[in-house]
Every structure is written in structure tokens, then in C-alpha cells.
Amino acid sequence: MERTTTMFQPDTVHEIFKLVWGQLASKAERAKDDLDDTPEGEVVAAAGATKKIRSTSANANALKLSCELLHLFVCEAVQRVAIIAEGEGLSTIEGTHLERILPQLLLDF
Amino acid sequence: MKKREGLSDSQCTGQRLRNRLKLAVIATAEREVQKHEMQISPHVMTALADLTFKYAEELAKDVELFAHHAGRKSVMVDDVLLAAHRNEDVVAKLRAFARSLTKSKEHQPEKKRKRAPNKEPDACA
């Protein structure tokens, strides 16, 4: 297969990652708060706060690689779906075709 | 655009990102489909975009876990490679891509370094 450039932008992927990481962090925080509503109170909370800010960051190349992975995912999905549709002699890809390839696709990625 | 009512901030950004990703998915899928000289129904496109977004979310979780497991706060190329470990072909492709990335990075600073000394004497003169 010849190299085609990705349409996915690292910025977009980065923002999605940050969104998910933010959600995970706040969820973890809430779980922690539920666990320890203990007296030692403020000192612990302050120490925890600085620790919790340790939000994950991403390397630029890692983001580009993630874009590439998503690109491969979509390409693979479309190619598989196209093969199924072709086999049925149709020129339009329908939902049922996607349903057929979905389980294996998800296992492969 | 419709005014969003009762949506939280993160929901808004989530929707925005979903749309942005959808554009990329549509562009990619459209290009891929044209190779087969076929058409893709809008429903399938929406489903595919949704699927890709969910996949990206799962990828984010995986990659963060891997980075933390390695004792890092920053996600590196290796974490992404690890996230794709289910499929050897994908890993091989990504590895080749990663290599090309690091190579191009190595070349760039060299060019800059070569140009910089040339400019300085000009400026002095």
C-alpha cells in the first residue's frame, strides 16, 4: 500500500486524550474523596492536590503515531466493509456490512 | 449552530472533538472508498466516526496506563506501540512510521544548524 498522509490531526487527538485523562483524573479524585473523609484533613488534601495535578502529557511523536493508528483503523474498516459489499454485488456500503466486519475488526485492534 | 442548553463544559468540548474527528474519519473513509469505486451510506459514516471516537478514548486510557506503569507522566512512542500489540502487522507499520518520524526529526536540526552559520556572517557584513 502506498503511503498516504493522515487526515487526523495530532491536535485533535491530543485534545481527546486530554479530555479522557481529565475525566479519569476527576473520577479517581472523587473515589479517593469518598474513601477518606478522614480528620487529618487539610494537610493531606493539600499534599494530594499537588500530586493530582500530575496530569499526563504526551510526546509529539506519540501523538502523530496515534493519528497513524486511527488512520489505519479507519482504512482497515473501510476496506473490509468494501470487500463485503463487493461480495454482495452492491456499490453502496450499508450498515449490515459494517455489522458483519465489526467483531473481527475490534478483535484486531 | 444551535445554542447548547444544559450541557456542561466537558460535554461541549467532547462534542466539538467528536465533530472534528468525524471530519477526519469522513475524509479518510471517502478516499479509501474511492479506491474501490464504491459509495458509503451516511449511517455507516456516522457509525464509523462514533466507533473511531470510542476507539480513541480507549486508546487514551490504555496509553496513559502504560505510561504510568513505566513510571512516566508523559506518553511516549513506545506506549502507543504497546497499545497496538494485538496486531503484529499494525505494530510493524507503526514502528516503521515511528522510525521515519525520528529520522525526519534528526534531519531537521542539522539543516537549521547548517543555515544558521551562513546567515550570521551576512548579518555582520
Interface residues (C-beta under 8 A of the other chain):
Chain A: T4 T6 M7 F8 Q9 T12 V13 E15 I16 F17 L19 V20 W21 G22 Q23 L24 R54 S55 T56 S57 A58 N59 N61 A62 K64 L65 S66 E68 L69 L70 H71 L72 F73 V74 C75 A77 V78 Q79 V81 A82 A85 E86 S91 T92 I93 E94 G95 H97 L98 L102 L107 D108 F109
Chain B: S10 T13 G14 L17 R20 L21 L23 A24 V25 A27 T28 A29 R31 E32 V33 H36 E37 M38 Q39 I40 S41 H43 V44 A47 L48 L51 T52 F53 Y55 A56 E57 L59 A60 K61 V63 E64 A67 H68 K73 S74 V75 M76 V77 D79 V80 L81 A83 A84 R86 N87 V90 K93 L94 F97 A98 L101 T102 K105
